[in-house]
Amino acid sequence: MKSTWTINGQRKAIDVPDDMPLLWVLRDVLDLKGTKFGCGEGLCGACTVHLDGEPTRACLVSASEVGARRITTIEGLSADGSHPLQRAWVELDVPQCGYCQAGQIMSAAALLAEKPSPGDADIAAAMNGNLCRCGTYLRIREAIKKAAAMAAARPSAAGSAPGAREEVR
């Protein structure tokens, strides 16, 4: 299948089998290694990316299903690590092994785009299904709250990028 996708704001020509999972297109064809393989069944959240701003398990989406939807990966959130979630993750020392963190951050980014000031119940609902074998859930929740506060302190920047639904700046 030959197609052109919009990935992290850039147009990319691809030529892959129709049934190739988006996860493998990102990792093996486009060399975007931030999206991780965890379970291959959409249960762990390690492969979470955004399709038109919606958190999506990349292991469950075939190349033929992508169509004209915009794809955002962890690499597209912020190339320099300045996204509030990335900064909060570092400041609060969230990761232990770090394997699940890209998926965690992508789910959290979709939450903050939808609810800029989420409560504990909102965070729990949005992050349900993102597994962390190291058990850093409390730090993840605190980092999401911190990122929300950081984003609120810079209201003129929120939503300024194309596809603002998928990014909190």
ROKE-8502 format. One line per 4 residues: number of its first residue (from 1); their letters; for each residue x, z, y of C-alpha. Coordinates in Angstrom, 1 decimal. Each point is the difference from the previous one (the first is absolute). Layout:
NUM> A> X:Z:Y ~ ...
END
This chain:
1> MKST> 0.0:0.0:0.0 ~ 1.5:-1.1:3.3 ~ -1.2:2.0:3.0 ~ 0.9:1.4:3.3
5> WTIN> -0.5:3.7:0.6 ~ 0.3:2.3:3.0 ~ 2.2:2.9:-1.1 ~ 1.0:2.6:2.5
9> GQRK> -1.0:-2.3:2.9 ~ 2.1:-3.0:-1.3 ~ -1.2:-3.1:-1.7 ~ 1.6:-0.5:-3.4
13> AIDV> -0.3:-2.9:-2.4 ~ -0.3:1.0:-3.6 ~ -0.2:-1.9:-3.3 ~ -1.0:2.3:-2.8
17> PDDM> -2.4:0.0:-3.0 ~ -3.6:0.8:1.0 ~ -0.1:3.0:-2.3 ~ 3.2:1.6:1.3
21> PLLW> -0.7:3.5:1.3 ~ 0.5:0.4:3.8 ~ 2.4:2.8:-0.9 ~ 2.4:-2.4:-1.7
25> VLRD> -0.3:-2.6:2.7 ~ 1.1:2.5:2.5 ~ 2.8:1.6:-2.0 ~ 1.4:-2.9:-2.0
29> VLDL> -0.8:-3.1:2.0 ~ 0.1:1.3:3.6 ~ 2.6:2.8:-0.6 ~ -2.2:2.7:1.6
33> KGTK> 1.1:2.9:-2.1 ~ -1.8:2.8:1.8 ~ -3.2:-0.5:-1.9 ~ 0.5:1.8:-3.4
37> FGCG> -1.2:-0.6:-3.5 ~ -1.4:3.2:-1.4 ~ -2.7:-0.4:-2.6 ~ -1.1:-3.7:0.2
41> EGLC> -3.6:1.1:-0.2 ~ -0.8:1.0:3.5 ~ -0.1:3.7:-0.8 ~ 3.1:1.4:1.8
45> GACT> 0.1:-1.6:3.4 ~ 3.7:-0.8:0.0 ~ -0.7:-3.7:0.7 ~ -2.4:0.6:2.9
49> VHLD> 0.1:-2.7:2.7 ~ -2.6:-1.1:2.5 ~ -2.1:-3.1:-0.3 ~ -1.6:-0.6:3.4
53> GEPT> 0.6:3.6:0.7 ~ -1.6:1.4:-3.2 ~ 2.2:2.0:-2.3 ~ 0.2:-2.0:-3.2
57> RACL> 1.9:0.5:-3.3 ~ 2.3:-3.1:-0.2 ~ 0.3:0.3:-3.8 ~ -3.8:-0.9:-0.3
61> VSAS> -0.1:-3.0:2.3 ~ 0.9:-3.4:-1.3 ~ 1.7:-2.6:2.3 ~ -3.1:-2.1:-0.2
65> EVGA> -2.1:2.9:1.5 ~ 2.1:0.4:3.1 ~ -1.3:-3.1:1.8 ~ 0.3:0.2:3.8
69> RRIT> 0.1:3.8:0.1 ~ 2.9:1.6:2.0 ~ 2.4:2.1:-2.1 ~ 1.8:3.0:1.4
73> TIEG> 2.6:1.8:-2.1 ~ 2.0:3.1:0.8 ~ 2.7:-2.3:1.5 ~ -2.6:-1.4:2.5
77> LSAD> -1.1:3.4:1.2 ~ 3.1:0.4:2.1 ~ 3.4:-1.7:-0.6 ~ 1.9:2.7:1.9
81> GSHP> -1.8:3.1:-1.4 ~ -1.8:0.8:3.3 ~ -3.5:0.0:-1.4 ~ -1.5:3.6:0.5
85> LQRA> -0.5:0.3:-3.8 ~ 3.6:-0.9:-0.7 ~ 1.3:2.4:2.7 ~ -2.3:2.8:-1.3
89> WVEL> 1.1:-0.6:-3.6 ~ 3.6:0.4:1.1 ~ -0.5:3.0:2.3 ~ -2.0:1.9:-2.6
93> DVPQ> 2.4:-1.0:-2.8 ~ -3.0:-1.2:-2.1 ~ 1.6:-1.9:-2.9 ~ 1.8:1.4:-2.9
97> CGYC> 0.7:-2.9:-2.3 ~ -1.7:-2.3:2.4 ~ -1.4:-2.5:-2.5 ~ -3.6:0.4:1.0
101> QAGQ> 0.5:0.3:3.7 ~ -0.5:-3.6:1.1 ~ -3.4:0.0:-1.6 ~ -0.8:3.4:1.5
105> IMSA> 1.0:-1.2:3.4 ~ -2.0:-3.2:-0.3 ~ -3.1:1.9:-1.0 ~ 0.5:2.4:2.9
109> AALL> 0.5:-2.8:2.4 ~ -3.4:-1.5:-1.0 ~ -1.6:3.5:0.5 ~ 1.5:0.4:3.4
113> AEKP> -1.1:-3.5:1.1 ~ -3.6:1.0:-1.1 ~ 0.1:3.6:1.1 ~ 2.7:0.8:2.6
117> SPGD> -0.6:3.8:-0.3 ~ -0.8:0.7:-3.6 ~ -0.9:3.4:-1.4 ~ 1.1:1.4:-3.4
121> ADIA> -3.0:-1.5:-1.8 ~ 0.6:-3.4:1.5 ~ 3.6:0.1:-1.0 ~ -0.8:1.2:-3.6
125> AAMN> -2.6:-2.8:-0.4 ~ 2.3:-2.7:1.4 ~ 3.0:1.1:-2.1 ~ -1.9:0.5:-3.2
129> GNLC> 1.6:-2.1:-2.7 ~ 3.5:0.0:1.6 ~ 1.9:2.0:-2.5 ~ 3.2:1.9:0.8
133> RCGT> 1.8:1.2:-3.1 ~ 2.1:2.3:2.2 ~ -3.1:1.7:1.4 ~ 0.7:-0.4:3.7
137> YLRI> -3.7:-0.2:0.8 ~ 0.1:2.9:2.5 ~ 2.8:-1.6:2.0 ~ -1.7:-3.4:-0.2
141> REAI> -3.1:1.5:1.5 ~ 2.0:1.7:2.8 ~ 1.9:-3.2:0.7 ~ -3.3:-2.0:0.4
145> KKAA> -1.2:2.6:2.5 ~ 3.3:-0.1:1.8 ~ -0.1:-3.8:0.2 ~ -3.5:0.1:1.3
149> AMAA> 1.2:2.4:2.8 ~ 2.9:-2.3:0.7 ~ -2.2:-3.1:0.2 ~ -2.5:1.9:2.3
153> ARPS> 2.9:0.8:2.3 ~ 0.6:-3.8:0.4 ~ -3.6:-1.3:0.3 ~ 1.0:-3.2:1.9
157> AAGS> 2.0:-1.2:-2.9 ~ -2.7:0.6:-2.7 ~ -1.4:-3.3:-1.1 ~ 2.3:-2.1:2.2
161> APGA> 1.4:-2.1:-2.9 ~ -1.8:-2.8:-1.6 ~ -2.1:1.3:-2.9 ~ -0.2:3.4:1.6
165> REEV> -2.5:1.2:-2.7 ~ 2.9:0.2:-2.4 ~ 2.5:1.6:2.3 ~ 0.1:3.2:2.0
169> R> 2.8:-0.2:2.6
END
